[in-house]
Amino acid sequence: MKFVSFRTEDFVRAGVLLGNGDGADDRVVDLAHPSMRGALRDTQPQMLALIDAGLDEVVAQIGAHGLTQEATLPLVTVTLTAPLPKPRRIFGIAHNYRDALAERGMAPPDKPVLFMKAQHTILGCGQPIVLPKGIGGVTYEAELAAVIGTRVEKVSKERALDHVVAYGCFNDISASEIIKADGHFNRGKNFATFGPFGPFLASRDEVKDPHALTVTLKVDGRMLQSGSTRNMLFDVADLVAYLSSLQVLEPGDIIATGTPAGVAGLHKPPAWLQPGSTVEVEVEGLGRLHNPIIEGPAPDA
């Protein structure tokens, strides 16, 4: 199933998406509607609560209950947020595509290169990425995101994917020139709105092989990244196994798995993000994540 989160006057609630998120006839089934209560039992209709309850079981319950007509809304009548608006943590992985390493002339790292993104970076499809005035060069990074569904510690690679319950598109916006000046990822990865995510989460039964997906990115219709998750140095199973060896992974944690070749600073001239443009990420089968870019106040304002 494809899950979305959307805002109403009272709260952000979860829904099931019928369509791919960009069609005129796409619809959303409101899981908070009274006619859907039998599907969720006592689970609250927010995405993190569904994950905590066991998303595989939720999918089975919804399938058995059915999607009611009374709970169905045209997608154009609701405002989508990020499908998981408040993930518990966001683990970012750098230098994880062989083509990107070759493009930089870098030797492959011997273990995943980890950084953290803050919860306040998360942004929904269609919402604006805000570039602080004077921030310098900022890049896009199209990525496959994996969402942890069950608490896991020190899992083997062979069992690691059992703990991933959903996948989505992620755009790891990065202030490249700040990262270079600081010598670390912390500040440049964590400005507000620097984590576009969506438009939906696909439960793992929708993704037959997360290691065979096309990943692309366009800015104003110009293709700037085109790769495949086949080219990951450390695949999703590797990453779950590695991260769980460092700390306990919790339901609702996101792993942004890295980006293929073609980031902004390596184009000639550099293709830094600019206010007035629109950036679009597509991961095969996971929809199209599009966000306009605007300018905001300087970081110290």
N, C-alpha and C positions, 0 to 999 in steps of 0.2 A: 504494500500500500504506500501511497504518497501522502505524507502528513505535512500540513502547514499550520502556522499560527497566525491569527488575525485579530485585529483590534476592533472592539465594539465600544459603546459608550461606557460600559461598566468595567470590563477587564479584557485581557488578552486570553483568548481561548484557542484550543486546538481543533483542527478539522481535517477531514480527508479530502484530498484534491482529486477531482475527476477531470483528467486532461493533463497537459504538460505545463500549465501555468502561463501560457502565452497565447491561448486560443480564445476567440470571441465566444465560443460556446462552453468554455471551461466552467466548472461548478465546484463549490465547496460544500461538503456535508458538515454541518455544525455539530460537533460532538457534545456541546453543552445543551442542545435542544432536548426537551423532555422526551421526545420519541426515541432518543438514542441512549437513554439512561440504562436500559437493559443490557446494552453492549458493554458499558464501562463498569457496571456494578457500583462499587463504592469509590472508584478512582475519580479524582478531580480531572476535568477536561482541559488540562494544560500539558504541554509537551513534556516537561521534565517529570511531572507526576506519572504520565503514561510510561516513560522510560523506567522510572523507579518501580512501577508496578510489573514490569516485564513486558517489553514491547511485542515480543513474539506472541505472548498470551493475549495481549490487547488486540493484535491483528486477528488472531483466531476467534476471539469473542465478537469482534465487529463482523467478521465473515459469517459467523453463525447467526448473528442477530439480523444482519442486513442493513443497508443504508436506506433510510426512510426518505420519502419524497418531501415530507413536511420539514425536514431538517436541511434541505438542499437549497443553496443560494447561488445565484450567478456570481462568478469570481469578480466581475467588474463592480459589484455592489459592496465589496469588503476591502479593507486595507490590510495587506499582508505585512507582517513583521518578519524578522528572521525566524525560521521554523523552530529553532531552540533559542528563545530570546535571552535566556540567562543560563548558559552552560556552566557547569561547575568549574572547569578549567579548560584552557585552550593551550595545547602543546603544539608548538611550531617546529618544523624540521627544515633545516637549511641544507643546501648542497646535496640534494638527494636524487637528482636525475643525471644519468650518464651524459646526455647531450649537453646539459647545462654546464657540467664540469669540463667537458671537452671545449665548449665555447670559451670558457674562462682560462683554459690551460691549467686546470687544477688537478692534482692527484686526488683520487677518491679517498674520503676519510675512512678510517678503519672501524668507526662506530657512528651511529646517527648524531648529527649536530643539532642540539636541542636549544630552543628558546621558548619563552612563555609570552603569550598575548593576554592582555587583561580583558575581563568581561565587558568593560565599557567600550571596547573596540567594535563589538558586534553590531551589525547593520543589516537591515532587511533589503530585499530586492526592490529596486525603484527608489530607495531613499538616497539622499545625496552624500557622497564622500566629501568631507570638508578638508581642504588643504589650508593649513594656517599660513597667513601671509608671511613671506620671507623664509619659508621652510627649506627652500632649495629643491634639488631633484628628488622626485618621488616616483617610485615604480609600482606597477601592478604585479601580481604573481598568481596566476591561475592554478588552483589546487583541488585535488580530491580530499574531502574531509570524511573521516571515519568517526562514528559516535559509539562510545563504550556503553554497553547496556547492563553489564553485571560486574560487581566488584571483583577485582582480579589482582593477584599478587604472584610474581614469579611464575608466570605461565610459560609453557613450552611454545615454540613456534607452531608446532603441529596442532595445538589446541587454541591458539591465539584468536583466530577468527570467530570462534564460538562466542567470544565476548564482545564482538562488534554487532550492533543491532541495526545500524542505519548508516547511509552515506548521503553526502550532499556536495554542492559546489561551494568553494571558498575562494576569496580573493584576499591574499595577504598583502595589503597595501603597506609599503615600506618607504620611509624617508631615507633613501640610500646615502645621500651626502651627510646626513646627521650620523648614520650608522658608521660611515667611514671615519668621520671626525671623532666620534666617541670611542671607537674601537670595540664596540659591543652592540648587541641588538636592542637592549632594553628600551631606550627612549624612542628610537626611530620606528619601532614596530608597534608602539602603544599609544599613539594619538587617538582620540575619540574618532569613531567612524572608520578606523583602519582595518576592520574585519568584516567586509560584506559576506553574507552567508545566505544561501537559499537557491531558488525560491521555495524548495520543499526538501524534506527528508524522505528518502526512499528506504523502506524497511529492507533488510538484507535479502529477503526472498526475491526482491525486484532486481538485484544486482548479482548476476550469475557468476561473474569473475571480476573482482575489483582490480585485477592486475592486467586487464585487457581493454581499457577504456581510453578513448580519444579525449584529449584535454586541449581546448583552444581558448584564445583570448583575442578580442578585437577592441580597438579604440576608434570610435567614429566610423565603424565599418571596415577599418584596415586591420588585416590579420597580423598580429605581432607575436603570438605564440601558437605553436601547433605541435603537440607531442602525444605520447601515449604512456599510460601507467605501466606498460611493459618495460619502460626504460628506467623505472625507479631502481636505485641502488639498493635500498632497503625497502622491501615491500610492506604492505599493511601488517601482515603477520609478524615480520621482523620487528616492526616498530612497536606493536603491542607487547611482544615478548620483551623487548629491550626496556621500554618504559616501565613495565610491570616489575622488572628486576630492580629498578631504582626506587620505586614507591608504589603504593597501592593505587590502582586506577579505580575510579568510581563511576557509577552510572551517570551519564550526562557530561562526561569529559569528552572533549573534541580533540582529535589529532588531525592537524593540517599537514599533509604528507609531503609537501615540497612542490617545486614548480619546474617545468621543462625549460629549455633554452628560450631566449628571446626577451629577457627582462629589459626594461627601458634603457638602462645605462649602457647596454651592449649594442644597441642600434647606432648607426652612423647616419645623421647626427642622433644623439640620444632622444628617445621617445618619451621624455618625462611627462607625467600626467599634467594636464592643464585645465583650469576652470573653463567651463563651457563645453567640455567634451563628455562623452558617455563611454563607459567601459563595460564590456560584455564578456562574461566567462561562461563557457559551456563544457560540461563533463558528460560524456556520452550516457544517455539515459537518465540524466539527473537535472535536466532543464537548463534554462538560460538565466543567468544571474546578471542583471544589468543595473548600473548605477550612474546617475549624472554626477559631475564633479563641480563643486563650487569653491569659492575662496572664503575663508573665515578670518577672524582676528589672529594676530601674531600669537605664538605660543605663550609668551609672558604677559599677554594682555589680561 
